[in-house]
Amino acid sequence: MDRLEKKKKRLTLNCEFKRAYYKGSYKAAPLLITYVLKNRKSCTRYGITTSKKVGNAVMRNRARRVIRAAARQALEGVPKGYDIVFVARAATPAAKSQEIYAVMKKQLDKLLLPKG
């Protein structure tokens, strides 16, 4: 996958994140919050946010790196046509990517189950 394809699969605009926050469904855990919203695109896009509550710049970057590593695995089985936002929490930088992956997979399975 080249860089241009990777860029198309990311949420980058503030309005895209806000749409997921306000119109999407979410699941929260001590390590991670996940928001999911259907989009009208042929691919699933994701974004990561880390606030200053997580820690200094080093801690925020580590949190993003750990979430990105877990997301690579977790998003393989996700159906196309969703916007997904992962929000780091204060405990995220101290966790390993496998711990984040387990939480992320559980949240995505619950949020993407067909309702009915």
C-alpha positions as a Markdown table, in Angstrom:
| # | Residue | x | y | z |
|---|---|---|---|---|
| 1 | Met | 0.0 | 0.0 | 0.0 |
| 2 | Asp | 1.5 | 3.3 | -1.0 |
| 3 | Arg | 1.5 | 6.5 | 1.0 |
| 4 | Leu | -1.4 | 8.1 | -1.0 |
| 5 | Glu | -3.7 | 5.1 | -0.3 |
| 6 | Lys | -2.8 | 5.3 | 3.4 |
| 7 | Lys | -3.6 | 9.0 | 3.5 |
| 8 | Lys | -7.1 | 8.4 | 2.0 |
| 9 | Lys | -7.8 | 6.0 | 4.9 |
| 10 | Arg | -7.2 | 8.6 | 7.6 |
| 11 | Leu | -9.5 | 11.1 | 9.2 |
| 12 | Thr | -7.8 | 14.5 | 9.1 |
| 13 | Leu | -10.4 | 17.2 | 9.2 |
| 14 | Asn | -11.8 | 18.5 | 12.5 |
| 15 | Cys | -15.3 | 18.3 | 11.1 |
| 16 | Glu | -14.8 | 14.6 | 10.4 |
| 17 | Phe | -13.8 | 14.0 | 14.0 |
| 18 | Lys | -16.7 | 16.1 | 15.4 |
| 19 | Arg | -19.2 | 14.2 | 13.2 |
| 20 | Ala | -18.0 | 10.9 | 14.7 |
| 21 | Tyr | -18.2 | 12.4 | 18.3 |
| 22 | Tyr | -21.7 | 13.8 | 17.9 |
| 23 | Lys | -23.4 | 11.4 | 15.6 |
| 24 | Gly | -21.5 | 8.1 | 16.1 |
| 25 | Ser | -21.9 | 5.4 | 18.8 |
| 26 | Tyr | -19.1 | 4.8 | 21.2 |
| 27 | Lys | -17.6 | 2.4 | 23.8 |
| 28 | Ala | -15.3 | 3.5 | 26.6 |
| 29 | Ala | -12.7 | 1.6 | 28.6 |
| 30 | Pro | -9.9 | 2.7 | 30.9 |
| 31 | Leu | -7.4 | 2.4 | 28.1 |
| 32 | Leu | -9.3 | 3.7 | 25.1 |
| 33 | Ile | -12.5 | 5.3 | 23.8 |
| 34 | Thr | -13.8 | 4.2 | 20.3 |
| 35 | Tyr | -16.3 | 6.1 | 18.2 |
| 36 | Val | -17.9 | 4.5 | 15.1 |
| 37 | Leu | -20.0 | 6.1 | 12.4 |
| 38 | Lys | -21.1 | 4.9 | 9.0 |
| 39 | Asn | -19.8 | 6.9 | 6.1 |
| 40 | Arg | -20.7 | 6.9 | 2.4 |
| 41 | Lys | -17.3 | 5.9 | 1.2 |
| 42 | Ser | -16.0 | 2.6 | -0.1 |
| 43 | Cys | -13.3 | 2.4 | 2.6 |
| 44 | Thr | -13.0 | 2.5 | 6.3 |
| 45 | Arg | -11.1 | 5.5 | 7.7 |
| 46 | Tyr | -9.7 | 6.0 | 11.1 |
| 47 | Gly | -8.3 | 8.8 | 13.2 |
| 48 | Ile | -6.5 | 9.0 | 16.6 |
| 49 | Thr | -6.8 | 11.8 | 19.1 |
| 50 | Thr | -4.7 | 12.4 | 22.2 |
| 51 | Ser | -5.3 | 15.3 | 24.5 |
| 52 | Lys | -2.9 | 17.0 | 26.9 |
| 53 | Lys | -4.6 | 15.1 | 29.7 |
| 54 | Val | -2.6 | 12.0 | 28.5 |
| 55 | Gly | 0.7 | 13.7 | 29.4 |
| 56 | Asn | 3.6 | 15.6 | 27.7 |
| 57 | Ala | 4.5 | 15.3 | 24.0 |
| 58 | Val | 6.5 | 12.1 | 24.5 |
| 59 | Met | 3.6 | 10.4 | 26.2 |
| 60 | Arg | 1.1 | 11.6 | 23.6 |
| 61 | Asn | 3.3 | 10.3 | 20.8 |
| 62 | Arg | 3.8 | 7.0 | 22.5 |
| 63 | Ala | 0.0 | 6.7 | 23.0 |
| 64 | Arg | -0.6 | 7.4 | 19.2 |
| 65 | Arg | 2.1 | 4.9 | 18.3 |
| 66 | Val | 0.6 | 2.1 | 20.4 |
| 67 | Ile | -2.9 | 2.8 | 19.2 |
| 68 | Arg | -1.7 | 2.8 | 15.5 |
| 69 | Ala | 0.1 | -0.5 | 16.0 |
| 70 | Ala | -3.0 | -2.1 | 17.5 |
| 71 | Ala | -5.3 | -0.5 | 14.9 |
| 72 | Arg | -3.3 | -2.2 | 12.1 |
| 73 | Gln | -4.3 | -5.6 | 13.4 |
| 74 | Ala | -7.8 | -4.7 | 14.6 |
| 75 | Leu | -9.0 | -3.0 | 11.4 |
| 76 | Glu | -8.3 | -5.9 | 9.1 |
| 77 | Gly | -11.7 | -7.5 | 9.8 |
| 78 | Val | -13.8 | -4.4 | 9.9 |
| 79 | Pro | -16.3 | -4.0 | 7.0 |
| 80 | Lys | -15.9 | -1.1 | 4.6 |
| 81 | Gly | -17.8 | 2.1 | 5.0 |
| 82 | Tyr | -17.1 | 3.3 | 8.5 |
| 83 | Asp | -15.3 | 6.3 | 10.2 |
| 84 | Ile | -13.6 | 5.2 | 13.4 |
| 85 | Val | -12.0 | 7.5 | 16.0 |
| 86 | Phe | -9.8 | 6.2 | 18.8 |
| 87 | Val | -9.3 | 8.5 | 21.8 |
| 88 | Ala | -6.3 | 7.9 | 24.0 |
| 89 | Arg | -6.8 | 8.0 | 27.8 |
| 90 | Ala | -4.3 | 8.6 | 30.6 |
| 91 | Ala | -3.4 | 4.9 | 31.0 |
| 92 | Thr | -2.8 | 4.4 | 27.2 |
| 93 | Pro | 0.9 | 5.3 | 27.1 |
| 94 | Ala | 1.8 | 2.8 | 29.8 |
| 95 | Ala | 0.0 | -0.1 | 28.0 |
| 96 | Lys | 1.4 | -2.5 | 25.5 |
| 97 | Ser | -0.1 | -2.7 | 22.0 |
| 98 | Gln | -1.5 | -6.2 | 22.6 |
| 99 | Glu | -3.5 | -4.9 | 25.6 |
| 100 | Ile | -4.8 | -2.0 | 23.5 |
| 101 | Tyr | -5.6 | -4.5 | 20.7 |
| 102 | Ala | -7.7 | -6.7 | 23.0 |
| 103 | Val | -9.7 | -3.7 | 24.2 |
| 104 | Met | -10.0 | -2.2 | 20.7 |
| 105 | Lys | -11.2 | -5.6 | 19.2 |
| 106 | Lys | -13.8 | -6.0 | 21.9 |
| 107 | Gln | -15.1 | -2.4 | 21.4 |
| 108 | Leu | -15.2 | -2.8 | 17.6 |
| 109 | Asp | -17.0 | -6.1 | 17.8 |
| 110 | Lys | -19.7 | -4.6 | 20.0 |
| 111 | Leu | -20.1 | -1.4 | 18.0 |
| 112 | Leu | -20.2 | -3.1 | 14.6 |
| 113 | Leu | -22.7 | -5.9 | 15.5 |
| 114 | Pro | -25.8 | -5.6 | 13.4 |
| 115 | Lys | -28.6 | -4.3 | 15.5 |
| 116 | Gly | -31.8 | -6.3 | 15.8 |
